[in-house]
Amino acid sequence: MIDFKGSQFKRDIILWDIRWYVAYPISHRHLEEMMQKRGVTVDHSSLNR
């Protein structure tokens, strides 16, 4: 099990971003836009980390 202690975002949000990034040819900037449409403000550089 992955430990998400100290994470800025909820576990579900992190896992969805990882799933989208791995499953589809999508950039971190596109992921940032997708998350903003869902009401989650995140920077593409945070997604990169």
PyRosetta script that sets phi, psi and omega in degrees:
from pyrosetta import init, pose_from_sequence

init()
pose = pose_from_sequence("MIDFKGSQFKRDIILWDIRWYVAYPISHRHLEEMMQKRGVTVDHSSLNR")
pose.set_psi(1, 137.7)
pose.set_omega(1, 179.6)
pose.set_phi(2, -81.9)
pose.set_psi(2, 135.1)
pose.set_omega(2, 178.8)
pose.set_phi(3, -90.9)
pose.set_psi(3, 121.6)
pose.set_omega(3, -178.7)
pose.set_phi(4, -107.4)
pose.set_psi(4, 19.6)
pose.set_omega(4, 179.4)
pose.set_phi(5, -62.6)
pose.set_psi(5, 135.4)
pose.set_omega(5, 178.1)
pose.set_phi(6, 83.4)
pose.set_psi(6, 1.2)
pose.set_omega(6, 179.4)
pose.set_phi(7, -74.3)
pose.set_psi(7, 145.6)
pose.set_omega(7, 179.6)
pose.set_phi(8, -74.6)
pose.set_psi(8, -30.4)
pose.set_omega(8, -176.0)
pose.set_phi(9, -112.9)
pose.set_psi(9, 159.9)
pose.set_omega(9, 179.0)
pose.set_phi(10, -65.8)
pose.set_psi(10, 154.9)
pose.set_omega(10, -178.3)
pose.set_phi(11, -54.9)
pose.set_psi(11, -44.5)
pose.set_omega(11, -177.4)
pose.set_phi(12, -61.8)
pose.set_psi(12, -39.9)
pose.set_omega(12, -179.7)
pose.set_phi(13, -65.2)
pose.set_psi(13, -43.9)
pose.set_omega(13, 179.6)
pose.set_phi(14, -62.2)
pose.set_psi(14, -45.7)
pose.set_omega(14, -178.2)
pose.set_phi(15, -66.5)
pose.set_psi(15, -37.2)
pose.set_omega(15, 177.0)
pose.set_phi(16, -64.4)
pose.set_psi(16, -42.8)
pose.set_omega(16, 178.1)
pose.set_phi(17, -60.7)
pose.set_psi(17, -43.8)
pose.set_omega(17, 178.8)
pose.set_phi(18, -62.5)
pose.set_psi(18, -44.5)
pose.set_omega(18, -179.6)
pose.set_phi(19, -60.0)
pose.set_psi(19, -47.4)
pose.set_omega(19, -179.7)
pose.set_phi(20, -62.9)
pose.set_psi(20, -41.5)
pose.set_omega(20, -177.4)
pose.set_phi(21, -66.1)
pose.set_psi(21, -38.8)
pose.set_omega(21, -178.2)
pose.set_phi(22, -78.2)
pose.set_psi(22, -38.3)
pose.set_omega(22, -173.4)
pose.set_phi(23, -79.3)
pose.set_psi(23, -28.6)
pose.set_omega(23, -173.6)
pose.set_phi(24, -127.7)
pose.set_psi(24, 149.1)
pose.set_omega(24, 176.5)
pose.set_phi(25, -75.7)
pose.set_psi(25, 86.4)
pose.set_omega(25, -173.2)
pose.set_phi(26, -133.1)
pose.set_psi(26, 145.6)
pose.set_omega(26, -179.2)
pose.set_phi(27, -90.3)
pose.set_psi(27, 167.3)
pose.set_omega(27, 177.5)
pose.set_phi(28, -65.3)
pose.set_psi(28, -33.3)
pose.set_omega(28, 178.1)
pose.set_phi(29, -67.5)
pose.set_psi(29, -38.2)
pose.set_omega(29, 176.7)
pose.set_phi(30, -67.5)
pose.set_psi(30, -37.9)
pose.set_omega(30, 175.4)
pose.set_phi(31, -61.7)
pose.set_psi(31, -40.5)
pose.set_omega(31, 177.7)
pose.set_phi(32, -59.1)
pose.set_psi(32, -44.9)
pose.set_omega(32, 178.7)
pose.set_phi(33, -64.0)
pose.set_psi(33, -41.8)
pose.set_omega(33, 179.5)
pose.set_phi(34, -62.6)
pose.set_psi(34, -41.1)
pose.set_omega(34, -179.8)
pose.set_phi(35, -69.3)
pose.set_psi(35, -36.4)
pose.set_omega(35, 177.9)
pose.set_phi(36, -63.3)
pose.set_psi(36, -37.2)
pose.set_omega(36, 177.4)
pose.set_phi(37, -64.7)
pose.set_psi(37, -23.8)
pose.set_omega(37, 179.7)
pose.set_phi(38, -97.3)
pose.set_psi(38, 7.0)
pose.set_omega(38, 175.1)
pose.set_phi(39, 87.8)
pose.set_psi(39, 13.3)
pose.set_omega(39, 179.4)
pose.set_phi(40, -110.3)
pose.set_psi(40, 118.2)
pose.set_omega(40, 179.2)
pose.set_phi(41, -90.6)
pose.set_psi(41, 114.8)
pose.set_omega(41, -179.6)
pose.set_phi(42, -144.0)
pose.set_psi(42, 145.5)
pose.set_omega(42, 178.7)
pose.set_phi(43, -91.6)
pose.set_psi(43, 146.2)
pose.set_omega(43, -178.7)
pose.set_phi(44, -61.6)
pose.set_psi(44, -29.7)
pose.set_omega(44, 178.8)
pose.set_phi(45, -69.7)
pose.set_psi(45, -30.4)
pose.set_omega(45, 174.8)
pose.set_phi(46, -67.4)
pose.set_psi(46, -38.2)
pose.set_omega(46, 177.8)
pose.set_phi(47, -65.8)
pose.set_psi(47, -34.3)
pose.set_omega(47, 178.6)
pose.set_phi(48, -63.8)
pose.set_psi(48, -38.4)
pose.set_omega(48, -179.9)
pose.set_phi(49, -71.8)
pose.dump_pdb("model.pdb")
